Amino acid sequence: MHLKEVTLLSEQYPTRDHYPFNILLLQKTRSIQFSSPVTFFIGENGSGKTTLLEALARQCNIHIWSGIERTRSVINPYEQTFFLYTRVKWANGIVPGSFFSSQIFRNFAQLLDEWEADNPGQIDYFGGKSLLTQSHGQSVMSFFKARYRIKGLYLLDEPETALSPRSQLELLRLLDEMSALGHAQFIIATHSPILLACPKSAIYSFDHTPVKTIRYEDTEHYSIYKNFMKNPRRYLKGE
C-alpha cells in the first residue's frame, strides 16, 4: 500500500455555492481510508467520483495529460482548485504514478509518437508498437500492461469506456495480478460490474452521504446487470 488516506477540508472550502464545492457528499465526507491495493469509487454521474480522483492526482503530483484548452462560455474559477482542500497520507513516502482517462488517453498516445520520432525506443516501454496504430482498446491495454508493472499509484477514470467486455476481463486479471505483487495500488472510478468483481477490493459508494463502503453483491451495478440478464424483456417494457 502506498496511499493510506485522503482528508477533505470541508470547513475551509472557499464557497458552497459553486461546483465542485457544492456537491453535498464532498461537504459531508471527512476522509476516505485506503486499506486495499484496489479501491473503487462508484455512484451516479455527478456524484463527485471523478472530481475526487482528479484532486487526488494533483495532490499526489501525478500529471493529467490534457488537450488544448478551448474557449468556454462560462468560466468557473473554483473548478480546478478542489485539490487545495484535500490532504493525503502516505504509508512510506511519495511514489510516482499515472492518471488514466479514455477521454485524454489519445493526447498521451500522440505525444508518445512525437517522442518516438525524436528519440527512438520510447515505445519499447509500451509494448514496442505505436499506440496510435492499434485500436483504442488495444492501445489502452498495451499501456496498462507496460505501465502497471512499475511501482506506483494508479488512478483510473472509467477505463471500461475504452474496453470490450473481454478486454475488461483482461484488465480485471491484470489488476488482480499486479496488486498481489505488492508494488501497485489502484484507485478506480467505474460503472463496470466486471471490474468491481476484483477480489479483495474495497468499494466506496458515492450514492451515500457521507461516502461509505459497500459489498459487491449490494451494488446496483451487480443487481441491475444480474436481473437484466435473467429477463431483458422486462426492462424493455420499463417494468
N, C-alpha and C positions, 0 to 999 in steps of 0.2 A: 504494500500500500504506500502511495506517495502523498496524496491529499487526504487529510483527515476530516476537515470541516470547513464549511463556509458560514459566516455570520452576516446577517443583513442588519445594517444600522438604521433601522426604520425611524428611530427618534431623530435622526439627523437629516432625513430627506428634505430637499430644498422646496418641494411642493408635494401636494397630494391631489392636485387637480389635473396634472398633465402626465401623459404616458412617458415612462413606464411606472412612475411613482404612484399613479392612481390605480394600479392593479391591487385589489384587496389582499390577495394571497401574499404579495411581496410586502405588504404593510403588516400582516399578521404573523408571518413566519419569522421566527427569531434566528434559527440556524438549521442546517442540514448536515448530518454526520455521514461520512463515507466509510463503511465498515466492510465492504465487499470490493473485489477487484473490478466488478462490473456493476454499475448503478444506472438505472433507467429513470428518466423523467417522462411521465405520461400525463395526458389531460387534453381537454378540448383546445382547439385553436384559440389563441388569445389568452390562455391561462397563465402565461409567463415562463414557459419552458425554455424557449429559445432566448428570451431576454436574460434569464439567469445563466444559461450556458455561455452566451457571448460575454457576459460580465465576468464569469469565471476565467474565460480565455484571457481577457485583458488584465485581470488581477493577477494571473499566473504568468504574465509576459509571453503569452502564446499568440503569434501573429495570425490575423484573419485576412486571408487573401481576398481583397475586394476589387471590384471592377472600377471603371471610370465613374466618378461621382457625377450624377446628372442633376440638372436644374429641377427643383421641386417647387410646386405652387405654394406649399405651406411648410415652413421650417420650424421644427420643434427643438429648441435649444437644450432640452433635457434628454433627448433620445439616446445620446452616446455617453451619458455621464453616470449611469447606474452603477457601474463597477467601482466608482469612487466611494460608494456607500456600502461596500462589501469588504470583508476581511477573510483571508484564508489561513488555515493552519496546516503546515506540512508535517509529515511524520519524521523525515530525516533530511530536511533541506529541499530546496527547489530542484525540480527536474525539468528537462525540456519536454516538448510535446507538440501536438498539432490540433488544429480545429478543422473539421470537415463539414461541409455543406454542399450538397449536389448543385445548388444554385451558383456557388462560386468556384467549384472544382475546376471548371474549364479555364478560368483565369490562371490557376496554378499550372494546368497542363500546357497552356500556351507559353507561359514563362519558362517552363522546363524545356520546351523545344528551343526557345531562344538561347538558353544557357548551353544546351547541347550543341547548337550551331557555333557558339563562341568557344566552348571548351568541351570537346567530345569526351564522352564517358559518363556524363551526368545521368543519362537514362539507365545506366547499368544498375543504379541504386533502386530502380523502379521496374525491374523485370527485363531490362535490356531492350525495350521496344517503346517507341514513341507512344505516349498516351493518346495522342490525337489520331493515331492510325487505327485505334481499336474502337469498338463500340463503347458507348458511355458506361454501360455496366461492366464490360471487360476492363476498361481503363481504371475504373474505381476499384475493382478487386485487385488489380495489379498494384495499385498504390497501397491498399490495405495490407496485402501480403508482404510487401517490402518494408513499409514504414513501421508496422506494429511489432516487428522483431527487435526494434530498438527500445531501450529503456525509456519510459516516458509516460506522460499523462495525455490521454487522447479523448478529445471532445468531439462528438458526432451529432449533427443535427439532422434527424430524419434520413439516415443513409438508405433506407428502403426505397425511397423515391427513385433511385437510380438502378435498382436491382430487381430482377425477376425473382419469383418465389424460390427457384433452385439456387440462385445466387445468394439469396437471403439465408438459405440453409448453409451455404458455404461460409458466409460471414459468421453465422452462429457458431459453427465449428471452430473458426479461427479465433473468435472471442474466447471460447472455452479453452482452447489450446494455449493462447498467449497469456491469459490471466492465470492459468495453472502454473506457468513457468515463473511467475512472480515478478517479472520486470515491467509489466504494462498494467496500467489502470485505465478503465474506460468509464466515461460518463456520457450517456446517450439519451437524447430526446427522440422518442419514436412513437409511431402508431402501429407498429408491426407485431402481431401476436406470435410470429415466428421468432423474432429476435428476443422478445420478452420471455421466451422459454429457456433462456440461457441458465444453466444450472448454477445454484448458489449466488445468483444475482440479487440485488436489492432494487425494489420498485417503489418509487415515490409518486404518489398521485397528486397532481396539481388541480384536481377537481374537488379537493378538500381544503378547507381553510382553517388553520394553517395546514401546510403540506404534510402528508403522512405516508408511511409505508403501507403497502397492500400486497396480499398474496396474488400470485399469477392467476390462479383459478377465480379470484374475486374481481379481476379487472373486466371492464366492459369489452375490451378487445377479445378476450377469451370467450366470454359468454355470447357475444353477438356473432362472432365467426362460427362458433360451435353450433349455435341454434340455426344460423343461416344454412350451413351445410346439411343439416338434418332436413330442412324444409324450405328451400329457396322460394317456392311459390307463395308461401305465407307472407314473406317480406315484400314480394312484388305487389301483393294486394294491400299492403300498408297495414297489416294486422299487428 
